[in-house]
Amino acid sequence: MILTVNIDKSILPVTYNGDRGLKISGADNVVVKDCLIYNNNLDGVENVSSADGTTYDRCTIYGNGNDGIHFGGSDATITDCIIAGNGQWGIDTANACVISVNYCDAYNNTSGNYDNLSKITVDGNSITSDPNFVDAANDNFHLNSGSPCEGTASDSGDMGYRYGN
């Protein structure tokens, strides 16, 4: 089964929940694409052990109370995402899993960007730089001109959520 999650900020941002932003459980090969997931009380996303093969593409995951993405034993691929300013790990792997990170920016997550590099493979195109948002404090995640995330995604577009694309 493939489930595609497309969330447009103007319709339904995943934000300011008293719990986690998204919980992915009970379905393999889920695609989370073009999402803004920010300022949730707990994890931005919790990927539990029954959700193998999840793909994250062009998402901005910012300022969540705990981890940006918490993996409870499921394998996943993360591409063209910005994971920044979360209260614990950017990417946390609690149990056995394999996470592939490609063309991403993981920056300034309180506990660190990646909890266990023996489970997380980060490609040479990923960075750990300030994404230079226009005004994250006021929920504006557009990239300022000169951002290191501009034009550095796998398709030569911008990393993270792309407004209007």
C-alpha positions in Angstrom: 0.0 0.0 0.0 1.2 3.5 -0.8 -0.3 6.5 1.1 0.7 9.9 -0.1 0.4 12.8 2.4 0.4 16.2 0.7 -0.3 19.1 3.1 -0.4 22.6 1.9 0.1 25.3 4.6 -2.9 27.3 3.3 -5.2 24.3 3.8 -3.9 22.3 6.7 -0.4 22.8 8.2 0.7 20.2 10.7 1.4 22.6 13.5 0.7 23.6 17.2 -0.7 20.2 18.1 -0.6 19.4 21.8 0.9 16.0 20.9 3.0 14.9 17.9 2.4 16.4 14.4 2.1 13.1 12.5 2.1 9.5 13.7 2.8 6.9 11.0 1.8 3.4 12.0 0.4 0.2 10.4 1.2 1.0 6.8 4.4 0.4 4.8 5.7 2.6 2.0 4.1 5.8 3.1 5.1 9.0 1.3 5.2 12.2 3.2 5.8 15.0 0.6 5.7 18.8 0.5 4.8 19.2 4.2 5.4 21.9 6.8 5.5 20.2 10.2 6.3 22.7 13.0 5.9 23.7 16.6 4.1 20.6 17.8 4.4 19.7 21.5 6.1 16.4 21.1 7.8 14.9 17.9 7.2 16.5 14.5 6.7 12.9 13.2 6.7 9.6 15.0 7.4 6.7 12.6 6.6 3.5 14.6 8.0 0.0 13.9 5.1 -1.0 11.7 5.8 1.6 9.0 8.8 0.4 6.9 9.8 2.1 3.7 8.5 5.6 4.6 9.8 8.3 2.3 10.0 12.0 3.3 10.5 14.4 0.4 10.7 18.2 0.4 9.5 18.7 4.0 10.4 21.4 6.5 10.3 20.0 10.1 11.0 22.7 12.6 10.7 23.7 16.2 8.9 20.6 17.6 9.2 20.0 21.3 10.9 16.6 21.0 12.5 15.0 17.9 12.0 16.3 14.4 11.4 12.7 13.3 11.4 9.8 15.8 11.9 6.3 14.3 10.8 3.4 16.4 12.4 0.6 14.3 11.1 1.4 10.8 13.4 2.0 7.7 13.0 5.2 5.8 14.5 7.6 3.2 14.6 11.3 3.8 15.4 13.6 0.7 15.4 17.3 0.2 14.2 18.1 3.7 15.1 20.7 6.3 15.0 19.4 9.9 16.0 22.3 12.2 15.5 23.7 15.7 13.7 20.8 17.3 13.8 20.3 21.1 15.7 17.0 21.0 17.2 15.1 18.0 16.7 16.1 14.4 16.4 12.4 13.6 16.2 9.9 16.4 16.4 6.1 15.9 15.1 4.4 19.0 15.3 0.8 17.7 16.9 -1.2 14.9 16.4 0.6 11.6 18.1 1.9 8.6 17.6 5.6 7.7 19.0 7.2 4.5 19.4 11.0 4.5 20.0 12.6 1.1 20.2 16.3 0.1 19.0 17.5 3.5 19.8 20.2 6.0 19.8 19.1 9.6 20.6 22.1 11.8 20.5 23.3 15.4 18.5 20.5 17.0 19.0 20.6 20.7 20.3 17.1 21.4 22.1 16.9 18.0 21.1 16.4 14.4 21.4 12.6 14.3 21.3 10.3 17.3 23.1 7.3 15.9 25.2 7.4 12.7 25.5 3.6 12.7 21.8 3.5 11.8 21.7 6.7 9.8 23.5 7.2 6.5 24.0 10.8 5.5 25.1 11.5 1.9 27.8 14.0 1.0 25.1 16.4 -0.4 23.5 17.0 3.0 24.5 20.0 5.1 24.3 21.2 8.7 23.8 25.0 8.1 21.4 27.6 9.2 18.6 27.4 6.5 18.1 31.1 6.8 14.3 31.2 7.0 12.6 34.6 6.4 10.9 34.6 9.8 10.5 31.2 11.5 9.3 32.8 14.7 6.2 34.0 12.8 5.8 30.8 10.8 7.4 32.1 7.6 9.6 29.3 6.3 10.4 30.8 3.0 14.2 30.9 2.4 16.0 34.2 2.4 18.2 34.9 -0.7 21.6 33.4 -0.2 20.3 30.5 2.0 22.5 27.4 1.7 19.3 25.4 1.0 18.6 27.3 -2.2 19.2 25.3 -5.4 20.9 22.5 -3.5 18.1 19.8 -3.5 18.4 16.6 -5.6 16.5 18.2 -8.5 18.5 21.5 -8.2 15.5 23.2 -6.5 15.4 24.3 -2.9 15.5 22.0 0.1 12.5 21.9 2.3 8.9 22.8 1.8 8.4 24.7 -1.5 5.6 27.3 -1.3 3.4 27.3 -4.4 5.2 24.4 -6.1 
